Amino acid sequence: MSSKFGFILVKPQLGENIGACARAMKNFGFSKLHIVEPKINFPNHKVKATSVGAYDIINKAKVFDKIEKAIKPFDLVISLSARRRDINKKHISLKEFLKIIKKRKKNSIGLMFGPEASGLSNKDLSFSNYILQIPTSSKFKSLNLSHSMIIVCYEIFKILNEKITKKNNLPLKISSKSNILSFVNHLTNLLEEKKFFLPKEKKSAMILNINNLIYRLEPNDKELRILASIISSLSKK
């Protein structure tokens, strides 16, 4: 499924950013990289250095002299922009973007990113189906090229790997309230022996605070046994 996605860098200016983009792609299982009119000699040593273990993606990257050629393999093209454009295109949120991915499972999708300094031009955007803006602080909207890339890769990865994510998100094994009650009683008895509850008129309030503290925790049986052992050891002469 990840092979249906491709990433298009239009007129990238820095080799370091291209390398970092390749690394971001490989982190999340993507490999299709198209580059349009790079402003550097591609690939150069800076690309290789920042790609780290993703130089295979750099080696397989295709370079084009026109956007029209770079987008040909894709059924759908979504452009990234840091600001809303006055252009007759549907601007979508990240949430809407993920809905499109789920709905268009059979389509190949290209994600297009613009030059670092200026972003995509209105002409560049005219070749896309949608314009996606990653939500950021209104005080500083500009994102580094590779940072935009890694956010998009991560969001797509989550959609493609929902089963894995759910499998890893196993419920916590926590102790029953019965076991916690036994622990609290054990603790209270030891504190009684040490004459902790003084003055006596504050005992109820102190026990209430202990209950609030312990019952708010979610220890498993092993952790509860360890905690009980620690308290017992500290209480010994």
C-alpha positions in Angstrom: 0.0 0.0 0.0 2.8 2.4 0.8 4.0 2.0 -2.8 0.9 3.9 -4.0 2.3 7.1 -2.4 5.0 9.2 -4.0 6.6 12.5 -2.9 7.4 15.3 -5.3 9.9 18.0 -4.4 9.6 21.0 -6.7 12.8 23.0 -7.2 14.4 22.1 -3.8 17.3 24.4 -3.0 19.3 22.5 -0.3 20.9 19.1 -0.6 20.5 18.7 3.2 16.8 19.0 2.9 16.5 16.5 0.1 18.6 14.0 2.2 16.4 14.6 5.3 13.3 14.1 3.2 14.6 10.8 2.0 15.3 9.8 5.6 11.8 10.8 6.7 10.3 8.7 3.9 12.3 5.6 4.8 11.4 6.0 8.5 7.8 5.3 7.5 8.2 2.8 4.7 8.0 5.0 1.6 10.4 5.0 -1.3 9.1 6.9 -4.3 10.8 10.3 -4.7 10.4 12.6 -7.6 12.4 15.8 -7.9 11.6 18.6 -10.3 14.4 21.0 -11.3 16.6 20.8 -8.3 18.7 23.9 -7.7 21.8 21.9 -6.8 23.8 19.2 -8.6 21.8 16.2 -7.6 22.9 14.1 -5.8 25.7 15.7 -4.0 27.6 14.9 -0.8 25.3 16.9 1.4 22.3 14.9 0.2 24.1 11.7 1.0 25.2 12.9 4.4 21.8 13.8 5.6 20.0 10.9 4.1 21.9 8.6 6.5 20.6 5.1 5.8 18.2 6.2 3.1 20.7 6.7 0.3 18.9 3.9 -1.6 15.9 6.2 -2.0 18.2 9.0 -3.3 19.7 6.5 -5.8 16.2 5.6 -7.1 14.9 9.1 -7.1 13.7 10.4 -10.5 14.6 13.9 -11.7 12.2 15.8 -14.0 12.4 19.1 -15.8 8.7 19.7 -15.6 6.0 19.1 -13.0 3.7 17.7 -15.6 6.1 14.8 -16.1 6.7 14.3 -12.4 2.9 13.9 -11.6 2.1 11.5 -14.5 2.2 8.3 -12.4 -0.3 9.6 -9.9 -4.1 9.5 -10.0 -4.4 12.2 -7.3 -2.0 15.0 -6.4 -2.1 16.9 -3.1 0.0 20.0 -2.7 1.4 21.3 0.6 1.2 25.0 1.3 2.0 27.0 4.5 -0.6 29.6 3.7 -4.1 29.7 2.1 -3.9 30.6 -1.6 -6.3 32.6 -3.6 -6.8 29.9 -6.2 -9.7 27.8 -7.3 -8.7 24.7 -5.5 -10.2 22.9 -2.5 -8.2 23.6 0.6 -8.3 20.6 3.0 -7.4 20.0 6.6 -5.2 17.2 7.9 -8.3 15.4 9.0 -9.9 15.7 5.5 -6.6 14.5 4.0 -6.7 11.3 6.1 -10.3 10.7 5.0 -9.3 11.0 1.4 -6.5 8.4 1.9 -9.0 6.0 3.4 -11.5 6.6 0.7 -9.1 6.4 -2.2 -7.3 3.1 -1.4 -7.0 2.1 -5.0 -5.6 5.4 -6.3 -1.9 6.3 -6.4 -1.3 9.6 -4.6 1.4 12.1 -5.0 2.3 14.7 -2.3 3.9 17.8 -3.8 6.2 20.1 -1.8 7.6 23.5 -2.9 10.9 25.2 -2.7 12.2 26.1 0.8 12.2 29.9 0.3 9.0 30.5 -1.5 6.8 27.4 -1.5 4.8 26.3 -4.5 3.7 28.9 -7.0 0.0 29.2 -8.1 1.1 27.6 -11.4 2.5 24.7 -9.5 -0.6 24.4 -7.4 -2.8 24.3 -10.6 -1.6 20.8 -11.2 -3.0 19.4 -7.9 -6.4 18.2 -6.8 -6.2 19.6 -3.3 -4.1 21.9 -1.2 -3.2 20.8 2.2 -2.1 23.1 5.0 -0.5 21.6 8.1 -1.9 23.4 11.2 0.7 25.5 12.9 0.9 28.5 15.2 -0.6 31.6 13.5 2.5 33.5 14.6 4.9 31.3 12.6 3.4 29.1 9.9 6.5 28.2 7.9 7.7 24.7 8.3 11.1 23.2 7.2 10.7 21.1 4.1 11.7 17.8 5.8 9.6 18.6 8.8 6.5 18.9 6.6 7.5 15.7 4.9 7.9 13.7 8.1 4.5 14.9 9.5 2.7 13.8 6.3 4.6 10.5 6.2 3.7 9.8 9.8 0.0 10.6 9.3 -0.2 8.3 6.3 1.8 5.6 8.1 -0.8 5.6 10.9 -3.6 5.0 8.5 -1.8 2.2 6.7 -0.8 0.5 9.9 -3.9 0.8 12.1 -3.9 -2.9 12.9 -0.3 -2.8 14.2 -1.0 0.4 16.2 -4.0 -1.2 17.8 -2.2 -4.4 18.5 0.6 -2.5 20.2 -1.8 -0.4 22.2 -2.7 -3.2 24.6 -4.8 -2.4 27.7 -3.0 -1.9 31.0 -3.1 -4.9 33.4 -4.0 -3.2 36.6 -4.7 -4.6 40.1 -8.3 -5.1 41.2 -9.7 -2.7 43.8 -9.7 -5.6 46.2 -5.9 -5.9 46.0 -5.6 -2.2 46.3 -7.8 -2.2 49.4 -5.6 -4.9 51.0 -2.5 -2.8 50.3 -4.1 0.3 51.7 -5.2 -1.6 54.9 -1.6 -2.9 55.2 -0.2 0.6 54.9 -2.7 2.0 57.3 -1.9 -0.6 59.9 1.8 0.0 59.7 1.3 3.7 60.0 -0.9 3.1 63.1 2.0 1.2 64.6 4.3 4.1 64.0 1.8 6.5 65.5 1.7 8.4 62.2 -1.9 9.6 62.6 -1.3 12.5 64.9 -3.2 14.5 66.0 -5.9 11.9 66.2 -8.6 14.3 65.1 -6.9 14.6 61.7 -6.7 10.8 61.2 -9.8 10.6 58.9 -8.6 13.4 56.7 -5.2 11.8 56.4 -6.6 8.4 55.5 -8.8 10.2 52.9 -5.7 11.7 51.3 -4.0 8.4 51.3 -7.0 6.8 49.6 -7.1 9.6 47.0 -3.4 9.0 46.3 -3.4 5.2 46.1 -6.7 4.7 44.3 -5.7 7.2 41.7 -2.7 5.1 40.7 -3.1 2.1 38.3 -0.4 -0.4 39.5 -0.4 -4.0 38.3 -0.2 -6.8 40.9 3.5 -7.1 40.7 4.0 -3.4 41.2 1.6 -3.5 44.2 3.6 -6.4 45.8 6.9 -4.5 45.3 5.4 -1.4 46.9 4.0 -3.4 49.8 7.4 -5.0 50.3 9.2 -1.7 50.3 6.8 -0.3 52.9 7.1 -3.4 55.1 10.9 -3.2 54.9 11.0 0.5 55.9 8.7 -0.3 58.9 11.1 -2.9 60.4 13.4 -1.9 63.2 
